[in-house]
Amino acid sequence: MLHLIFVLALSFESTLAQSECVDAPNRLSRTFKSLVDYQGNKLTFNPMNKDFQGNIVQFNKGVPIQSLPKNAFYTFESQLIRELSVSDHQVELIQDGAFTSLNCVSTLQLARNKISLINPDSFEGLRHLHELDLGENQIVEIPERIFRFSTLLKKLNISRNNLKVLHPDSFYKLTNLEELDLSYNYLYKIQPDTLRYFDKLKNLQIGSNQFDYLEMEKWTNLTSLRTLNVSNNELRSVDFVYSFSFSSSLTELYLDDNYLTKFNVRGFRKHLPRVTVIDISENLWMCADLVEILKFLNDSRIEYRGTETTDPNFGGIACNRTVEEYQGNKNREPETAPSTTTTTTTVKPGATVAPPVVNEQTLNSLQVLDSIKSLQTTVVCLFVVIVVFIFIEFATRCKWRRFRRYSSSPVLDNASVEDISLLRGRF
């Protein structure tokens, strides 16, 4: 009987919450000592009440919360909580239905814990969830249809985990997702169907994985994608010979820290015409090829990033390096420490800021190259002019000689008696 009453109470609160998810005018948070302290709460989470103290919930730092059992967050007016942070609390297990009573939660932070497994019903009840941070855990798999309860999700961070594969339906029903961070995992393949729900996705971070080839031309429905980061992988080539579903939307592309040796300038211009920012540093470029690539980027007003200071380099991008030299500089971890805030849109350090345009050294090199090409063009044009002038001069001289030859012989009119008499008198 008590169990039935409890279920009915949850159902009533769920129905109530769907129409009463209210954000407070000021972001006020409440910090609880422990999960037990939270469950004994008697103060309102409703911003419309006069004794309201906040509907953003967090816990004291350093307090371990190893397990989140079913209905772990059920308490007085818990259906009105808008944000919940359980990051940095050594969480290892999330049981099914742990968040059932949190119908209004829009942001859930579970970063920097010890979560390795998440069940298909772990996020049941989170129907208003917009942001979910699972970064820096030990998750090895994303179960199929695990996010079916959170169809409004816009930002999802699963970076710095132990993911190796993605199921075709791992992101089932996430049709509103705008930002996805899967960086710093062990992914080596993405099946095309895995991304088929992402027609609103704007930012995709898959850097620092183990991809050696990506069939990006088979990624369907990424018609809103603006930023794509595939840096720090094992890519040997990137094909620009096909059209992409994101051809007309992509503006930023990060290809740094791979093993690229060729760059199809013509295909890039044709199939990714809107890209304005690119990073191709830390690859295996030959200097001659790199100069041509930078010339194209400079002429196309595409910004790029380069920080290399040792020779040989152009625009801060190293070239003519052996694989051994390159691997000596290639590190998996970033130089900066992980952020302690939500990392939903975290990208490789420096990648979110438009990289600087060509530096002075490269500009000088490109200007010299332009001068050489301009000089070559001038010489060719001058040669053509000289040839044309010689031809005209030759034709003119030939015509003048023919004119003098004919003009030196007298022209007689046989009908003229005067001309005949003059001719006879001459001889």
PyMOL commands that set and color helices and strands:
alter all, ss='L'
color gray80, all
select helices_A, chain A and resi 2-19+35-39+78-80+192-195+216-218+265-271+287-299+323-329+360-407+417-426
alter helices_A, ss='H'
color red, helices_A
select strands_A, chain A and resi 29-32+56-59+67-68+83-85+93-94+107-109+131-133+155-157+179-181+203-205+227-229+252-254+277-279+303-304+313-314+317-318
alter strands_A, ss='S'
color yellow, strands_A
deselect
rebuild
show_as cartoon
